[in-house]
Amino acid sequence: MWELVSFAKGRTRRLCLDSLVSGPTMPSAIAISSGEHLPHVSRALRELVEKGLVECLTPNIPKNRIYAITPKGKEVLEKLNKIDN
């Protein structure tokens, strides 16, 4: 579990997890609200999906995909919040 916490600590990955806590959203919305570049957000989301921390709710469409945090992702984010405080 701690390897995942360390992995998720990256700035853009953490930003994505924080954004998804309030509910499913699209990469473009995360990029706009955070000021982060869309390609960085998209890459971070792809990496988080590979680790099972985020899931794509619309995998069969090429654009405007919707992502959500998984229970495992919430657990990792809770641990991140504890070590950051």
PyMOL Python script that loads the backbone (N, CA, C, O; Angstrom):
from pymol import cmd

cmd.read_pdbstr("""\
ATOM      1  N   MET A   1       0.822  -1.201   0.000  1.00  0.00           N
ATOM      2  CA  MET A   1       0.000   0.000   0.000  1.00  0.00           C
ATOM      3  C   MET A   1       0.866   1.265   0.000  1.00  0.00           C
ATOM      4  O   MET A   1       0.535   2.243  -0.670  1.00  0.00           O
ATOM      5  N   TRP A   2       1.962   1.246   0.741  1.00  0.00           N
ATOM      6  CA  TRP A   2       2.784   2.456   0.845  1.00  0.00           C
ATOM      7  C   TRP A   2       3.466   2.798  -0.475  1.00  0.00           C
ATOM      8  O   TRP A   2       3.757   3.964  -0.741  1.00  0.00           O
ATOM      9  N   GLU A   3       3.722   1.784  -1.302  1.00  0.00           N
ATOM     10  CA  GLU A   3       4.271   2.074  -2.630  1.00  0.00           C
ATOM     11  C   GLU A   3       3.270   2.879  -3.458  1.00  0.00           C
ATOM     12  O   GLU A   3       3.654   3.783  -4.199  1.00  0.00           O
ATOM     13  N   LEU A   4       1.995   2.548  -3.329  1.00  0.00           N
ATOM     14  CA  LEU A   4       0.955   3.301  -4.034  1.00  0.00           C
ATOM     15  C   LEU A   4       0.834   4.721  -3.491  1.00  0.00           C
ATOM     16  O   LEU A   4       0.614   5.664  -4.251  1.00  0.00           O
ATOM     17  N   VAL A   5       0.976   4.869  -2.188  1.00  0.00           N
ATOM     18  CA  VAL A   5       0.921   6.206  -1.583  1.00  0.00           C
ATOM     19  C   VAL A   5       2.066   7.057  -2.126  1.00  0.00           C
ATOM     20  O   VAL A   5       1.867   8.218  -2.482  1.00  0.00           O
ATOM     21  N   SER A   6       3.249   6.484  -2.186  1.00  0.00           N
ATOM     22  CA  SER A   6       4.403   7.201  -2.716  1.00  0.00           C
ATOM     23  C   SER A   6       4.192   7.551  -4.193  1.00  0.00           C
ATOM     24  O   SER A   6       4.520   8.656  -4.626  1.00  0.00           O
ATOM     25  N   PHE A   7       3.651   6.618  -4.949  1.00  0.00           N
ATOM     26  CA  PHE A   7       3.365   6.837  -6.367  1.00  0.00           C
ATOM     27  C   PHE A   7       2.363   7.986  -6.553  1.00  0.00           C
ATOM     28  O   PHE A   7       2.542   8.841  -7.421  1.00  0.00           O
ATOM     29  N   ALA A   8       1.327   7.994  -5.741  1.00  0.00           N
ATOM     30  CA  ALA A   8       0.260   8.995  -5.869  1.00  0.00           C
ATOM     31  C   ALA A   8       0.665  10.367  -5.358  1.00  0.00           C
ATOM     32  O   ALA A   8      -0.047  11.344  -5.589  1.00  0.00           O
ATOM     33  N   LYS A   9       1.780  10.459  -4.678  1.00  0.00           N
ATOM     34  CA  LYS A   9       2.229  11.733  -4.109  1.00  0.00           C
ATOM     35  C   LYS A   9       2.683  12.719  -5.186  1.00  0.00           C
ATOM     36  O   LYS A   9       2.788  13.917  -4.922  1.00  0.00           O
ATOM     37  N   GLY A  10       2.950  12.233  -6.377  1.00  0.00           N
ATOM     38  CA  GLY A  10       3.325  13.131  -7.469  1.00  0.00           C
ATOM     39  C   GLY A  10       2.290  14.231  -7.636  1.00  0.00           C
ATOM     40  O   GLY A  10       1.094  13.985  -7.476  1.00  0.00           O
ATOM     41  N   ARG A  11       2.729  15.430  -7.953  1.00  0.00           N
ATOM     42  CA  ARG A  11       1.856  16.606  -7.956  1.00  0.00           C
ATOM     43  C   ARG A  11       0.605  16.427  -8.814  1.00  0.00           C
ATOM     44  O   ARG A  11      -0.503  16.669  -8.336  1.00  0.00           O
ATOM     45  N   THR A  12       0.758  16.014 -10.049  1.00  0.00           N
ATOM     46  CA  THR A  12      -0.397  15.909 -10.935  1.00  0.00           C
ATOM     47  C   THR A  12      -1.273  14.718 -10.564  1.00  0.00           C
ATOM     48  O   THR A  12      -2.498  14.798 -10.658  1.00  0.00           O
ATOM     49  N   ARG A  13      -0.659  13.615 -10.144  1.00  0.00           N
ATOM     50  CA  ARG A  13      -1.453  12.453  -9.718  1.00  0.00           C
ATOM     51  C   ARG A  13      -2.291  12.809  -8.496  1.00  0.00           C
ATOM     52  O   ARG A  13      -3.472  12.471  -8.416  1.00  0.00           O
ATOM     53  N   ARG A  14      -1.673  13.486  -7.561  1.00  0.00           N
ATOM     54  CA  ARG A  14      -2.381  13.902  -6.341  1.00  0.00           C
ATOM     55  C   ARG A  14      -3.520  14.861  -6.686  1.00  0.00           C
ATOM     56  O   ARG A  14      -4.625  14.749  -6.157  1.00  0.00           O
ATOM     57  N   LEU A  15      -3.236  15.779  -7.561  1.00  0.00           N
ATOM     58  CA  LEU A  15      -4.244  16.745  -7.997  1.00  0.00           C
ATOM     59  C   LEU A  15      -5.452  16.020  -8.608  1.00  0.00           C
ATOM     60  O   LEU A  15      -6.596  16.388  -8.343  1.00  0.00           O
ATOM     61  N   CYS A  16      -5.199  15.008  -9.411  1.00  0.00           N
ATOM     62  CA  CYS A  16      -6.284  14.230 -10.028  1.00  0.00           C
ATOM     63  C   CYS A  16      -7.104  13.512  -8.966  1.00  0.00           C
ATOM     64  O   CYS A  16      -8.334  13.542  -9.007  1.00  0.00           O
ATOM     65  N   LEU A  17      -6.439  12.873  -8.021  1.00  0.00           N
ATOM     66  CA  LEU A  17      -7.166  12.175  -6.956  1.00  0.00           C
ATOM     67  C   LEU A  17      -8.012  13.157  -6.156  1.00  0.00           C
ATOM     68  O   LEU A  17      -9.179  12.892  -5.866  1.00  0.00           O
ATOM     69  N   ASP A  18      -7.422  14.287  -5.802  1.00  0.00           N
ATOM     70  CA  ASP A  18      -8.171  15.307  -5.048  1.00  0.00           C
ATOM     71  C   ASP A  18      -9.401  15.780  -5.825  1.00  0.00           C
ATOM     72  O   ASP A  18     -10.467  15.983  -5.245  1.00  0.00           O
ATOM     73  N   SER A  19      -9.246  15.952  -7.126  1.00  0.00           N
ATOM     74  CA  SER A  19     -10.359  16.428  -7.954  1.00  0.00           C
ATOM     75  C   SER A  19     -11.476  15.399  -8.055  1.00  0.00           C
ATOM     76  O   SER A  19     -12.650  15.763  -8.127  1.00  0.00           O
ATOM     77  N   LEU A  20     -11.123  14.127  -8.062  1.00  0.00           N
ATOM     78  CA  LEU A  20     -12.114  13.075  -8.249  1.00  0.00           C
ATOM     79  C   LEU A  20     -12.875  12.717  -6.977  1.00  0.00           C
ATOM     80  O   LEU A  20     -13.881  12.011  -7.039  1.00  0.00           O
ATOM     81  N   VAL A  21     -12.412  13.189  -5.836  1.00  0.00           N
ATOM     82  CA  VAL A  21     -13.101  12.892  -4.574  1.00  0.00           C
ATOM     83  C   VAL A  21     -14.519  13.460  -4.588  1.00  0.00           C
ATOM     84  O   VAL A  21     -15.433  12.860  -4.023  1.00  0.00           O
ATOM     85  N   SER A  22     -14.701  14.587  -5.218  1.00  0.00           N
ATOM     86  CA  SER A  22     -16.027  15.210  -5.230  1.00  0.00           C
ATOM     87  C   SER A  22     -16.968  14.572  -6.249  1.00  0.00           C
ATOM     88  O   SER A  22     -18.152  14.905  -6.283  1.00  0.00           O
ATOM     89  N   GLY A  23     -16.462  13.667  -7.075  1.00  0.00           N
ATOM     90  CA  GLY A  23     -17.306  12.964  -8.034  1.00  0.00           C
ATOM     91  C   GLY A  23     -16.614  12.792  -9.367  1.00  0.00           C
ATOM     92  O   GLY A  23     -15.583  13.412  -9.628  1.00  0.00           O
ATOM     93  N   PRO A  24     -17.186  11.944 -10.215  1.00  0.00           N
ATOM     94  CA  PRO A  24     -16.596  11.686 -11.534  1.00  0.00           C
ATOM     95  C   PRO A  24     -16.500  12.968 -12.363  1.00  0.00           C
ATOM     96  O   PRO A  24     -17.348  13.856 -12.270  1.00  0.00           O
ATOM     97  N   THR A  25     -15.456  13.037 -13.166  1.00  0.00           N
ATOM     98  CA  THR A  25     -15.258  14.216 -14.011  1.00  0.00           C
ATOM     99  C   THR A  25     -14.373  13.869 -15.196  1.00  0.00           C
ATOM    100  O   THR A  25     -13.854  12.758 -15.298  1.00  0.00           O
ATOM    101  N   MET A  26     -14.210  14.834 -16.086  1.00  0.00           N
ATOM    102  CA  MET A  26     -13.392  14.670 -17.287  1.00  0.00           C
ATOM    103  C   MET A  26     -12.016  15.315 -17.082  1.00  0.00           C
ATOM    104  O   MET A  26     -11.873  16.240 -16.283  1.00  0.00           O
ATOM    105  N   PRO A  27     -11.013  14.825 -17.802  1.00  0.00           N
ATOM    106  CA  PRO A  27      -9.677  15.408 -17.700  1.00  0.00           C
ATOM    107  C   PRO A  27      -9.667  16.907 -17.981  1.00  0.00           C
ATOM    108  O   PRO A  27      -8.939  17.653 -17.326  1.00  0.00           O
ATOM    109  N   SER A  28     -10.456  17.351 -18.935  1.00  0.00           N
ATOM    110  CA  SER A  28     -10.466  18.780 -19.269  1.00  0.00           C
ATOM    111  C   SER A  28     -10.951  19.620 -18.090  1.00  0.00           C
ATOM    112  O   SER A  28     -10.455  20.726 -17.876  1.00  0.00           O
ATOM    113  N   ALA A  29     -11.909  19.113 -17.331  1.00  0.00           N
ATOM    114  CA  ALA A  29     -12.400  19.854 -16.162  1.00  0.00           C
ATOM    115  C   ALA A  29     -11.322  19.939 -15.085  1.00  0.00           C
ATOM    116  O   ALA A  29     -11.173  20.970 -14.428  1.00  0.00           O
ATOM    117  N   ILE A  30     -10.575  18.855 -14.908  1.00  0.00           N
ATOM    118  CA  ILE A  30      -9.478  18.866 -13.933  1.00  0.00           C
ATOM    119  C   ILE A  30      -8.416  19.871 -14.370  1.00  0.00           C
ATOM    120  O   ILE A  30      -7.914  20.646 -13.556  1.00  0.00           O
ATOM    121  N   ALA A  31      -8.080  19.853 -15.646  1.00  0.00           N
ATOM    122  CA  ALA A  31      -7.055  20.768 -16.167  1.00  0.00           C
ATOM    123  C   ALA A  31      -7.487  22.220 -16.003  1.00  0.00           C
ATOM    124  O   ALA A  31      -6.691  23.059 -15.580  1.00  0.00           O
ATOM    125  N   ILE A  32      -8.724  22.519 -16.328  1.00  0.00           N
ATOM    126  CA  ILE A  32      -9.209  23.901 -16.229  1.00  0.00           C
ATOM    127  C   ILE A  32      -9.227  24.375 -14.783  1.00  0.00           C
ATOM    128  O   ILE A  32      -8.767  25.478 -14.485  1.00  0.00           O
ATOM    129  N   SER A  33      -9.755  23.553 -13.884  1.00  0.00           N
ATOM    130  CA  SER A  33      -9.875  23.982 -12.488  1.00  0.00           C
ATOM    131  C   SER A  33      -8.531  24.103 -11.787  1.00  0.00           C
ATOM    132  O   SER A  33      -8.390  24.875 -10.838  1.00  0.00           O
ATOM    133  N   SER A  34      -7.541  23.341 -12.251  1.00  0.00           N
ATOM    134  CA  SER A  34      -6.241  23.347 -11.578  1.00  0.00           C
ATOM    135  C   SER A  34      -5.195  24.205 -12.273  1.00  0.00           C
ATOM    136  O   SER A  34      -4.183  24.566 -11.672  1.00  0.00           O
ATOM    137  N   GLY A  35      -5.439  24.533 -13.540  1.00  0.00           N
ATOM    138  CA  GLY A  35      -4.430  25.269 -14.298  1.00  0.00           C
ATOM    139  C   GLY A  35      -3.331  24.367 -14.837  1.00  0.00           C
ATOM    140  O   GLY A  35      -2.336  24.857 -15.370  1.00  0.00           O
ATOM    141  N   GLU A  36      -3.495  23.081 -14.709  1.00  0.00           N
ATOM    142  CA  GLU A  36      -2.510  22.100 -15.198  1.00  0.00           C
ATOM    143  C   GLU A  36      -2.755  21.857 -16.685  1.00  0.00           C
ATOM    144  O   GLU A  36      -3.880  21.998 -17.164  1.00  0.00           O
ATOM    145  N   HIS A  37      -1.712  21.495 -17.407  1.00  0.00           N
ATOM    146  CA  HIS A  37      -1.846  21.197 -18.832  1.00  0.00           C
ATOM    147  C   HIS A  37      -2.613  19.889 -19.020  1.00  0.00           C
ATOM    148  O   HIS A  37      -2.384  18.917 -18.300  1.00  0.00           O
ATOM    149  N   LEU A  38      -3.520  19.876 -19.989  1.00  0.00           N
ATOM    150  CA  LEU A  38      -4.354  18.704 -20.241  1.00  0.00           C
ATOM    151  C   LEU A  38      -3.547  17.432 -20.506  1.00  0.00           C
ATOM    152  O   LEU A  38      -3.907  16.382 -19.972  1.00  0.00           O
ATOM    153  N   PRO A  39      -2.467  17.470 -21.308  1.00  0.00           N
ATOM    154  CA  PRO A  39      -1.701  16.239 -21.514  1.00  0.00           C
ATOM    155  C   PRO A  39      -1.122  15.665 -20.215  1.00  0.00           C
ATOM    156  O   PRO A  39      -1.020  14.447 -20.065  1.00  0.00           O
ATOM    157  N   HIS A  40      -0.746  16.535 -19.286  1.00  0.00           N
ATOM    158  CA  HIS A  40      -0.222  16.068 -17.994  1.00  0.00           C
ATOM    159  C   HIS A  40      -1.315  15.386 -17.186  1.00  0.00           C
ATOM    160  O   HIS A  40      -1.083  14.349 -16.565  1.00  0.00           O
ATOM    161  N   VAL A  41      -2.506  15.972 -17.197  1.00  0.00           N
ATOM    162  CA  VAL A  41      -3.641  15.384 -16.475  1.00  0.00           C
ATOM    163  C   VAL A  41      -4.008  14.041 -17.095  1.00  0.00           C
ATOM    164  O   VAL A  41      -4.234  13.065 -16.379  1.00  0.00           O
ATOM    165  N   SER A  42      -4.066  13.990 -18.412  1.00  0.00           N
ATOM    166  CA  SER A  42      -4.422  12.743 -19.099  1.00  0.00           C
ATOM    167  C   SER A  42      -3.422  11.639 -18.796  1.00  0.00           C
ATOM    168  O   SER A  42      -3.809  10.494 -18.561  1.00  0.00           O
ATOM    169  N   ARG A  43      -2.146  11.975 -18.800  1.00  0.00           N
ATOM    170  CA  ARG A  43      -1.113  10.980 -18.489  1.00  0.00           C
ATOM    171  C   ARG A  43      -1.242  10.507 -17.045  1.00  0.00           C
ATOM    172  O   ARG A  43      -1.152   9.308 -16.779  1.00  0.00           O
ATOM    173  N   ALA A  44      -1.449  11.426 -16.118  1.00  0.00           N
ATOM    174  CA  ALA A  44      -1.589  11.060 -14.710  1.00  0.00           C
ATOM    175  C   ALA A  44      -2.795  10.146 -14.504  1.00  0.00           C
ATOM    176  O   ALA A  44      -2.712   9.164 -13.766  1.00  0.00           O
ATOM    177  N   LEU A  45      -3.907  10.463 -15.151  1.00  0.00           N
ATOM    178  CA  LEU A  45      -5.097   9.623 -15.030  1.00  0.00           C
ATOM    179  C   LEU A  45      -4.838   8.224 -15.587  1.00  0.00           C
ATOM    180  O   LEU A  45      -5.251   7.228 -14.993  1.00  0.00           O
ATOM    181  N   ARG A  46      -4.167   8.156 -16.702  1.00  0.00           N
ATOM    182  CA  ARG A  46      -3.822   6.852 -17.298  1.00  0.00           C
ATOM    183  C   ARG A  46      -2.970   6.028 -16.328  1.00  0.00           C
ATOM    184  O   ARG A  46      -3.200   4.831 -16.157  1.00  0.00           O
ATOM    185  N   GLU A  47      -1.994   6.670 -15.699  1.00  0.00           N
ATOM    186  CA  GLU A  47      -1.139   5.975 -14.728  1.00  0.00           C
ATOM    187  C   GLU A  47      -1.940   5.531 -13.505  1.00  0.00           C
ATOM    188  O   GLU A  47      -1.733   4.433 -12.990  1.00  0.00           O
ATOM    189  N   LEU A  48      -2.849   6.381 -13.044  1.00  0.00           N
ATOM    190  CA  LEU A  48      -3.675   6.037 -11.882  1.00  0.00           C
ATOM    191  C   LEU A  48      -4.627   4.887 -12.202  1.00  0.00           C
ATOM    192  O   LEU A  48      -4.907   4.056 -11.338  1.00  0.00           O
ATOM    193  N   VAL A  49      -5.121   4.834 -13.424  1.00  0.00           N
ATOM    194  CA  VAL A  49      -5.968   3.717 -13.852  1.00  0.00           C
ATOM    195  C   VAL A  49      -5.156   2.425 -13.829  1.00  0.00           C
ATOM    196  O   VAL A  49      -5.637   1.395 -13.357  1.00  0.00           O
ATOM    197  N   GLU A  50      -3.931   2.477 -14.335  1.00  0.00           N
ATOM    198  CA  GLU A  50      -3.063   1.289 -14.366  1.00  0.00           C
ATOM    199  C   GLU A  50      -2.806   0.740 -12.970  1.00  0.00           C
ATOM    200  O   GLU A  50      -2.631  -0.467 -12.804  1.00  0.00           O
ATOM    201  N   LYS A  51      -2.779   1.605 -11.971  1.00  0.00           N
ATOM    202  CA  LYS A  51      -2.525   1.190 -10.583  1.00  0.00           C
ATOM    203  C   LYS A  51      -3.809   0.849  -9.836  1.00  0.00           C
ATOM    204  O   LYS A  51      -3.757   0.422  -8.683  1.00  0.00           O
ATOM    205  N   GLY A  52      -4.968   1.034 -10.483  1.00  0.00           N
ATOM    206  CA  GLY A  52      -6.241   0.700  -9.853  1.00  0.00           C
ATOM    207  C   GLY A  52      -6.760   1.751  -8.887  1.00  0.00           C
ATOM    208  O   GLY A  52      -7.639   1.465  -8.074  1.00  0.00           O
ATOM    209  N   LEU A  53      -6.223   2.966  -8.966  1.00  0.00           N
ATOM    210  CA  LEU A  53      -6.647   4.035  -8.062  1.00  0.00           C
ATOM    211  C   LEU A  53      -7.778   4.871  -8.656  1.00  0.00           C
ATOM    212  O   LEU A  53      -8.497   5.564  -7.935  1.00  0.00           O
ATOM    213  N   VAL A  54      -7.922   4.798  -9.951  1.00  0.00           N
ATOM    214  CA  VAL A  54      -8.946   5.530 -10.688  1.00  0.00           C
ATOM    215  C   VAL A  54      -9.506   4.583 -11.746  1.00  0.00           C
ATOM    216  O   VAL A  54      -8.803   3.694 -12.226  1.00  0.00           O
ATOM    217  N   GLU A  55     -10.766   4.776 -12.105  1.00  0.00           N
ATOM    218  CA  GLU A  55     -11.345   3.981 -13.188  1.00  0.00           C
ATOM    219  C   GLU A  55     -11.965   4.896 -14.227  1.00  0.00           C
ATOM    220  O   GLU A  55     -12.489   5.962 -13.907  1.00  0.00           O
ATOM    221  N   CYS A  56     -11.896   4.461 -15.476  1.00  0.00           N
ATOM    222  CA  CYS A  56     -12.535   5.191 -16.562  1.00  0.00           C
ATOM    223  C   CYS A  56     -13.939   4.631 -16.709  1.00  0.00           C
ATOM    224  O   CYS A  56     -14.118   3.437 -16.948  1.00  0.00           O
ATOM    225  N   LEU A  57     -14.935   5.500 -16.566  1.00  0.00           N
ATOM    226  CA  LEU A  57     -16.327   5.078 -16.644  1.00  0.00           C
ATOM    227  C   LEU A  57     -16.823   4.990 -18.088  1.00  0.00           C
ATOM    228  O   LEU A  57     -17.872   4.402 -18.353  1.00  0.00           O
ATOM    229  N   THR A  58     -16.070   5.576 -19.017  1.00  0.00           N
ATOM    230  CA  THR A  58     -16.463   5.591 -20.427  1.00  0.00           C
ATOM    231  C   THR A  58     -15.293   5.159 -21.310  1.00  0.00           C
ATOM    232  O   THR A  58     -14.835   5.944 -22.140  1.00  0.00           O
ATOM    233  N   PRO A  59     -14.799   3.933 -21.151  1.00  0.00           N
ATOM    234  CA  PRO A  59     -13.585   3.512 -21.861  1.00  0.00           C
ATOM    235  C   PRO A  59     -13.756   3.350 -23.369  1.00  0.00           C
ATOM    236  O   PRO A  59     -12.761   3.325 -24.094  1.00  0.00           O
ATOM    237  N   ASN A  60     -14.967   3.240 -23.851  1.00  0.00           N
ATOM    238  CA  ASN A  60     -15.177   2.978 -25.275  1.00  0.00           C
ATOM    239  C   ASN A  60     -15.333   4.228 -26.126  1.00  0.00           C
ATOM    240  O   ASN A  60     -15.584   4.132 -27.328  1.00  0.00           O
ATOM    241  N   ILE A  61     -15.190   5.390 -25.522  1.00  0.00           N
ATOM    242  CA  ILE A  61     -15.255   6.616 -26.322  1.00  0.00           C
ATOM    243  C   ILE A  61     -13.865   7.245 -26.372  1.00  0.00           C
ATOM    244  O   ILE A  61     -13.126   7.190 -25.389  1.00  0.00           O
ATOM    245  N   PRO A  62     -13.501   7.845 -27.511  1.00  0.00           N
ATOM    246  CA  PRO A  62     -12.139   8.367 -27.656  1.00  0.00           C
ATOM    247  C   PRO A  62     -11.891   9.713 -26.980  1.00  0.00           C
ATOM    248  O   PRO A  62     -10.751  10.020 -26.632  1.00  0.00           O
ATOM    249  N   LYS A  63     -12.932  10.522 -26.787  1.00  0.00           N
ATOM    250  CA  LYS A  63     -12.745  11.857 -26.200  1.00  0.00           C
ATOM    251  C   LYS A  63     -13.757  12.061 -25.088  1.00  0.00           C
ATOM    252  O   LYS A  63     -14.772  11.370 -25.004  1.00  0.00           O
ATOM    253  N   ASN A  64     -13.451  13.031 -24.237  1.00  0.00           N
ATOM    254  CA  ASN A  64     -14.347  13.394 -23.131  1.00  0.00           C
ATOM    255  C   ASN A  64     -14.687  12.214 -22.232  1.00  0.00           C
ATOM    256  O   ASN A  64     -15.832  12.045 -21.813  1.00  0.00           O
ATOM    257  N   ARG A  65     -13.689  11.413 -21.948  1.00  0.00           N
ATOM    258  CA  ARG A  65     -13.892  10.288 -21.042  1.00  0.00           C
ATOM    259  C   ARG A  65     -14.165  10.807 -19.635  1.00  0.00           C
ATOM    260  O   ARG A  65     -13.740  11.902 -19.264  1.00  0.00           O
ATOM    261  N   ILE A  66     -14.873  10.010 -18.876  1.00  0.00           N
ATOM    262  CA  ILE A  66     -15.209  10.372 -17.504  1.00  0.00           C
ATOM    263  C   ILE A  66     -14.500   9.405 -16.570  1.00  0.00           C
ATOM    264  O   ILE A  66     -14.544   8.190 -16.761  1.00  0.00           O
ATOM    265  N   TYR A  67     -13.845   9.964 -15.554  1.00  0.00           N
ATOM    266  CA  TYR A  67     -13.064   9.177 -14.601  1.00  0.00           C
ATOM    267  C   TYR A  67     -13.632   9.310 -13.197  1.00  0.00           C
ATOM    268  O   TYR A  67     -14.243  10.321 -12.848  1.00  0.00           O
ATOM    269  N   ALA A  68     -13.418   8.267 -12.397  1.00  0.00           N
ATOM    270  CA  ALA A  68     -13.859   8.266 -10.999  1.00  0.00           C
ATOM    271  C   ALA A  68     -12.766   7.628 -10.146  1.00  0.00           C
ATOM    272  O   ALA A  68     -12.015   6.772 -10.613  1.00  0.00           O
ATOM    273  N   ILE A  69     -12.692   8.052  -8.912  1.00  0.00           N
ATOM    274  CA  ILE A  69     -11.745   7.466  -7.969  1.00  0.00           C
ATOM    275  C   ILE A  69     -12.313   6.127  -7.475  1.00  0.00           C
ATOM    276  O   ILE A  69     -13.523   5.997  -7.290  1.00  0.00           O
ATOM    277  N   THR A  70     -11.451   5.150  -7.266  1.00  0.00           N
ATOM    278  CA  THR A  70     -11.874   3.839  -6.768  1.00  0.00           C
ATOM    279  C   THR A  70     -11.769   3.816  -5.241  1.00  0.00           C
ATOM    280  O   THR A  70     -11.158   4.711  -4.657  1.00  0.00           O
ATOM    281  N   PRO A  71     -12.350   2.814  -4.591  1.00  0.00           N
ATOM    282  CA  PRO A  71     -12.173   2.694  -3.139  1.00  0.00           C
ATOM    283  C   PRO A  71     -10.690   2.618  -2.744  1.00  0.00           C
ATOM    284  O   PRO A  71     -10.279   3.183  -1.731  1.00  0.00           O
ATOM    285  N   LYS A  72      -9.913   1.925  -3.544  1.00  0.00           N
ATOM    286  CA  LYS A  72      -8.465   1.841  -3.294  1.00  0.00           C
ATOM    287  C   LYS A  72      -7.829   3.222  -3.412  1.00  0.00           C
ATOM    288  O   LYS A  72      -6.946   3.571  -2.628  1.00  0.00           O
ATOM    289  N   GLY A  73      -8.276   4.009  -4.392  1.00  0.00           N
ATOM    290  CA  GLY A  73      -7.767   5.367  -4.565  1.00  0.00           C
ATOM    291  C   GLY A  73      -8.123   6.251  -3.390  1.00  0.00           C
ATOM    292  O   GLY A  73      -7.312   7.072  -2.961  1.00  0.00           O
ATOM    293  N   LYS A  74      -9.341   6.092  -2.859  1.00  0.00           N
ATOM    294  CA  LYS A  74      -9.742   6.865  -1.679  1.00  0.00           C
ATOM    295  C   LYS A  74      -8.885   6.506  -0.480  1.00  0.00           C
ATOM    296  O   LYS A  74      -8.508   7.379   0.303  1.00  0.00           O
ATOM    297  N   GLU A  75      -8.578   5.233  -0.333  1.00  0.00           N
ATOM    298  CA  GLU A  75      -7.738   4.789   0.779  1.00  0.00           C
ATOM    299  C   GLU A  75      -6.336   5.385   0.671  1.00  0.00           C
ATOM    300  O   GLU A  75      -5.771   5.846   1.663  1.00  0.00           O
ATOM    301  N   VAL A  76      -5.786   5.372  -0.530  1.00  0.00           N
ATOM    302  CA  VAL A  76      -4.461   5.959  -0.754  1.00  0.00           C
ATOM    303  C   VAL A  76      -4.497   7.456  -0.466  1.00  0.00           C
ATOM    304  O   VAL A  76      -3.578   7.984   0.161  1.00  0.00           O
ATOM    305  N   LEU A  77      -5.529   8.139  -0.907  1.00  0.00           N
ATOM    306  CA  LEU A  77      -5.646   9.580  -0.674  1.00  0.00           C
ATOM    307  C   LEU A  77      -5.771   9.892   0.816  1.00  0.00           C
ATOM    308  O   LEU A  77      -5.197  10.873   1.290  1.00  0.00           O
ATOM    309  N   GLU A  78      -6.506   9.081   1.550  1.00  0.00           N
ATOM    310  CA  GLU A  78      -6.606   9.269   3.006  1.00  0.00           C
ATOM    311  C   GLU A  78      -5.242   9.143   3.667  1.00  0.00           C
ATOM    312  O   GLU A  78      -4.906   9.927   4.554  1.00  0.00           O
ATOM    313  N   LYS A  79      -4.461   8.169   3.242  1.00  0.00           N
ATOM    314  CA  LYS A  79      -3.110   8.003   3.804  1.00  0.00           C
ATOM    315  C   LYS A  79      -2.218   9.184   3.430  1.00  0.00           C
ATOM    316  O   LYS A  79      -1.430   9.650   4.253  1.00  0.00           O
ATOM    317  N   LEU A  80      -2.335   9.666   2.201  1.00  0.00           N
ATOM    318  CA  LEU A  80      -1.579  10.848   1.778  1.00  0.00           C
ATOM    319  C   LEU A  80      -1.926  12.057   2.644  1.00  0.00           C
ATOM    320  O   LEU A  80      -1.046  12.808   3.067  1.00  0.00           O
ATOM    321  N   ASN A  81      -3.220  12.232   2.899  1.00  0.00           N
ATOM    322  CA  ASN A  81      -3.646  13.363   3.717  1.00  0.00           C
ATOM    323  C   ASN A  81      -3.101  13.260   5.140  1.00  0.00           C
ATOM    324  O   ASN A  81      -2.758  14.276   5.746  1.00  0.00           O
ATOM    325  N   LYS A  82      -3.020  12.053   5.671  1.00  0.00           N
ATOM    326  CA  LYS A  82      -2.493  11.864   7.021  1.00  0.00           C
ATOM    327  C   LYS A  82      -1.006  12.189   7.096  1.00  0.00           C
ATOM    328  O   LYS A  82      -0.556  12.816   8.055  1.00  0.00           O
ATOM    329  N   ILE A  83      -0.248  11.770   6.100  1.00  0.00           N
ATOM    330  CA  ILE A  83       1.196  12.023   6.178  1.00  0.00           C
ATOM    331  C   ILE A  83       1.548  13.469   5.819  1.00  0.00           C
ATOM    332  O   ILE A  83       2.613  13.963   6.188  1.00  0.00           O
ATOM    333  N   ASP A  84       0.653  14.141   5.101  1.00  0.00           N
ATOM    334  CA  ASP A  84       0.906  15.543   4.737  1.00  0.00           C
ATOM    335  C   ASP A  84       0.508  16.518   5.843  1.00  0.00           C
ATOM    336  O   ASP A  84       0.914  17.680   5.819  1.00  0.00           O
ATOM    337  N   ASN A  85      -0.276  16.060   6.802  1.00  0.00           N
ATOM    338  CA  ASN A  85      -0.715  16.961   7.891  1.00  0.00           C
ATOM    339  C   ASN A  85       0.168  16.864   9.092  1.00  0.00           C
ATOM    340  O   ASN A  85      -0.064  17.552  10.087  1.00  0.00           O
TER     341      ASN A  85
END
""", "prot")
cmd.dss("prot")
cmd.show_as("cartoon", "prot")
cmd.util.cbc("prot")
cmd.orient("prot")
